[in-house]
Amino acid sequence: MKKPIVALIYDFDGTLSPGNMQEFGFIQAVDSTPEEFWRMSDSIAIGQDASNVLAYMKLMFDSARAKGIKLRREEFKAFGKHIELFEGVREWFKLINRYGEAHGVQVEHYINSSGLKEIIEGSPIAGEFKHIFAGTFIYDDKGEAEWPGIAVDYTAKTQFLFKISKGIFSMRDNKQVNSSVADDKKRIPFKHMIYFGDGDTDVPCMKIVGMFGGHSIAVYNPGNEKKRATAFKLKRQGRVAFATPAVYTADSRAYKVVCAILDKIKADYTLQQLSK
């Protein structure tokens, strides 16, 4: 019997890391503070009635240019090396992979983020993911960022769930992702997805995964009461099935929840195969 493939899909900022990725090097490099940077970004978005994501990308571009910083892929990756991660994140992927292998499940990990792919690619955990869906810049012939290439807001994140389901890893594809595919022909059906998020921008993805039989988990910084309240609000509203601290150790609640979900997916899959 084939092993079912299970996709663990993670938001990044606030889910695997306690802060926004720009706060671990980039903002300091342009002589700003997180409070100043995000206040200016919000001001651009509100003043122009524009996308919050495009606003922060423009501010990054303008701030770097004002300081004479060349935004190349290498620079973004260098910032990514300094990203802080929640407790247990570095070991998490091997823990889950090992559990899946021992229980007849093939586990794959994905990022679905409104942050920047180039920064995530420089993080210590970049190699753990099957694919990273996130924002990117367009680069000129000198390798310098000159324009947003992909801006990922909360609605754009939902399309990546369908791409993961169908095994599509092209950001620009809009044909295959919209083609009709029977559920039993999809590489990863939604009921084999586990989505991790921390806030309102994850709600559409959480809701879609849950509606189609998958499992959504709201995680929160255990030292932040506001984040905890948000996670439990999402659970009360039925947006997620579980709320848990963003602690990823072998004795954590997150590990116990995910292992139980993997057991259920495997059992359901086995029964489905036997019924055929």
Residue, then its C-alpha position, 0 to 999 in steps of 0.5 A: m500500500k502506498k504511503p499517503i503524502v501529508a503537507l505541513i504548511y506554515d506561515f512564517d512570521g509569528t508562526l515559526s519566528p517570533g517577529n517579522m523577518q525584516e526585523f532581524g537585520f534589514i531594518q537595523a541596516v537602514d537605521s530604523t526600528p521595527e516600530e518606525f518601519w511598520r508605522m511608515s509602511d502602514s502610512i503608505a498603505i493607508g495614504q494610498d489605499a494600497s496593499n500592505v504587502l506592496a507598501y512594505m516592499k516599496l519601503m524596503f526598496d526606498s529605504a535601502r536605496a537611501k542608504g546606498i544598500k544594494l538589494r541583491r538575493e545574496e543580501f536578502k539571504a544574509f539577513g535571513k541568517h539572523i532570523e530568530l526561531f521559536e523553541g524547537v523549530r530547528e529540530w521540529f522537521k526531523l522529529i515529524n519526518r521520523y514520526g511519519e516514516a515510522h507510522g507509514v506517512q510521507v511528510e512534506h513541509y511547505i512555507n506559505s508566507s507574505g514575507l520574502k522568499e529570498i530572506i527565508e531562503g537564507s534562514p537556518i531552516a530553508g532546506e527543510f521545505k519542499h517549496i517556499f511560497a512567498g513574495t519576491f522582487i524582480y532583479d535587473d541585469k546587475g542582480e539588484a531588486e528593481w520592482p516587486g515580482i510577487a506580492v503575497d497577501y492573505t487572499a493570494k496565500t489561498q491559491f498556493l494551497f491549491k498548487i500544493s494539492k496539485g503538485i504545482f510549484s510555479m508562482r506564475d502558473n494560472k492554468q494548471v491550478n485552475s484545471s479540474v482534477a478529481d480528488d483522488k487524482k490530486r497529489i495531496p488532497f486537502k484532508h491530508m493538509i495541516y496548516f499552521g498560522d498565527g493571525d488574521t492573515d491566515v484565516p482564509c487558508m485556515k478556513i479552506v483547509g478545514m472546510f475540505g477536511g484538513h486540519s488548521i492549527a493556530v499557534y501563538n508566542p507563549g510570552n505574548e498574551k495578545k497573540r494567545a487571545t487571538a489564537f483562542k478567538l480563532k478556535r472559538q470562531g471555528r476557524v481552527a481546530f486547535a490552538t497551541p503555543a509556538v513551541y516545537t519540542a518533542d514534549s510540546r503540545a504542537y508535537k502531540v497534536v500533529c502526531a495525533i493528526l498523522d495517526k488519523i490521516k493514516a487510519d482514514y487512508t488505510l480504511q479508504q484503501l481497504s474499502k476499494 
